Amino acid sequence: MSEINCLVCGGVHFRKGYYTIDVNVDIYSTAYNNVRTMTNSFEYPVDIDVDVDTDIDHQTDTRTDINLKLISEEKDSFLDRHSDVYKYACEDCGYIMTFTKEKNVKSKKQEQKQKQLKNNYDWTDFGN
């Protein structure tokens, strides 16, 4: 059984989850130029046509972490304490609860597997 109950529906089956947010963005751009020239020169004046096509290829790289910082309650301390955030989504209503300590929870699938293992008989020493 799960250590917590849902605050909305009272359910006891939860799935562990987490958020990801991308904040740091790196962009790598490359420009490719294609130059074509045409000349017509039978006599003076000389006609020159220049066509320049530019293709820009870019690649983006994003990354970050979500951290919860707890402000110190001591007056003389300037350091914040880092704390991990644990997310649990109720399987019955979908409500997401957040804790700073990891909770022992079970999903419906985990509970079903546990019941199935309990109901299996051990036949290894049968008949000896």
N, C-alpha and C positions, 0 to 999 in steps of 0.2 A: 504494500500500500504506500501511496505517496505521503511525504512528510507535510505537504501543504494542501489546502483546499482552495478552490477558485473563489475569489471575492464576489463574483457576479452570480454564478449558478451553483456554487458549492461542489463542483466536479472535482474528481481526484485523479484524473488522467491528464498528464501533461507531456508535451514534447519540448525538448531543449532547443533553443535557437539563439541566434545572434544577429546583430545588425552589421552591415558593412557600409561605410560612407567613404567615397573617394574625394579627397580634398586637394592633395598635391597633384598638380598637372604639369607634366613635362611634354613639350611639343618639339619634335624633331622634323624639320622641313628640308626638303631637297628640291631644287629647281632644275629642270631639264630644258635646255634650249635647243630648238631645231631651226637652223638658219638656212634659207634657200636664196640663192642669188641668180638673177638672169641678166645677161648683158646683150645688148644689141648695138653693135658698133660697125656700121658699114663705112661711115665717115664721121666727121664731127657733126654734131654733138654725140656723145656716148650716152646711151640710155642704160641705166642700171636699176633693176628692181630687186629690192631686198625684202624678204618675208621672214619674220621672226615669230615662231610659235613657242610659247613657254608653258610647260606643264609643271605644276607644283604638287609634290607628293609629301604628305605629312603623316607622322605617326605620333600618337599621344600615349602617354604613360601616366596613370593615376594611381595613387596609393595613400593610405592613412590608417590610423587606428582610432577607436573610440575608447576613451578612458574617463573614468569618473574620479574627480579630485575632491576629496573631503577637506574642507577648511578646518584648520586646527582650532580647537576650542581653548587652547592655552594662549595667554596674552603674549608671552615672550617668544613664541615659536612662529617663524616666518615660512616654514616648510609645510607644504600640503602633503597629505598622505595619499598615495596612489591606491586605488581599489578597483578590482575587476568587477564587471557587471554581468550578472547571469540572468538570462531571459527564459521564461517558461510560458508556453502558449497552451491554454486549456483546450483539450480536444473536443469538449462538448459545445462551448460557446465561442471559442476563439480569442477570449480575453488574454492579453499578454501582461504578465506580472514580472517585475524586475526586482532582483535582490542583490545585495553586495556579498552575500555568502552563498556558496553552492548548496542546493537543496537536493535531497534524495527523492526523485520523482520517477514514476513509471508511466509509460504510454499503454494504451489498450493492447497493442501488439506485444509489448514486453510482458505484460501480465498474462496474456493468453499463452505465450511460450512457456512461462513459468508454471502455469497450471497444467499444461500438457506434459512437461517434464515430471511434475509431481505424480500425475496419473499413470505414467509408464511404469510397468512392473520390471523388476530386475530378474530375468530368467536365466542368468548365468549359472547359478548353482541348483537349478531345478532338476530334481530326479537323482541327485547324488546322495 
